[in-house]
């Protein structure tokens, strides 16, 4: 069939066309080889400029693109039927559009990689956590555009198709609204940055360190070791505490001592607690007070500030304070309280016997 569509060409014409196609292919391969060599030079120099980006982008040229382009150039010297000319032209348009998509995808990956290296050098975790979201979004937009161009080249009415997709998109959006909600929530997290990878956060009664921010979920390593998975939509709807950017962490804790503690010991308790806190590095003592009389204890309230953001440093400090208090209280004869009750029983009245009840059943 192919030869039927290209009738009227003698052997010399075929040889010239074949030579033209081969020459075109060799020239394109030579150019591609030079580009790859240039790319290796930029890799060695770790250069991040537009020339390096162009070299990297052109390195994504597919071999089939070169082959078909050479065949198309060779076919221009042949006498062809109109149907074959249209077919070759449409295929060329498809190949070019797909190749543009490959170039665009490589350019996006190159830019993201350079951006990641820059942000890692700065230690900018806030921007690093949003890179993957922007990368996926850019790739989706690119390939949707490529698909629409392909459909237009194949003769589809893009305007009608887009209108139909708009009507059907409403139904699809209603069906997958939770997924879309999480997707848009991830974009909001990427742009607004309420937290980034590495931040210590608390959501309701759960707390931990952010490990990964995905398109649908965010993964948090809890302080007790397990991995917590939150949907991005739920995170934005929750009251979220981010401890990463606090200059000082204010600590409030209470303890109780027994009711037999003397007044002079009460004064000594204040001194012991203050010394235990001030002896720790990265702390600022604020106050300690005998707060109230509880059911089974005399309750004290203590407030101090941690000058370090790290939660583990706070826990180590609190542990040291508790140990120092336990040791000093024991030496001073002061006992910590625990829930107890004292029951005072008055003399019981004699039991009244029921009528005719034998005395042995008392």
Beta strands, then each sheet from edge to edge (+ up, - down):
strand 1: 200-203
strand 2: 206-213
strand 3: 217-222
strand 4: 227-231
strand 5: 240-242
strand 6: 249-257
strand 7: 283-293
strand 8: 298-306
sheet 1: 4+ 3- 2+ 1- 5+
sheet 2: 6+ 8- 7+
end
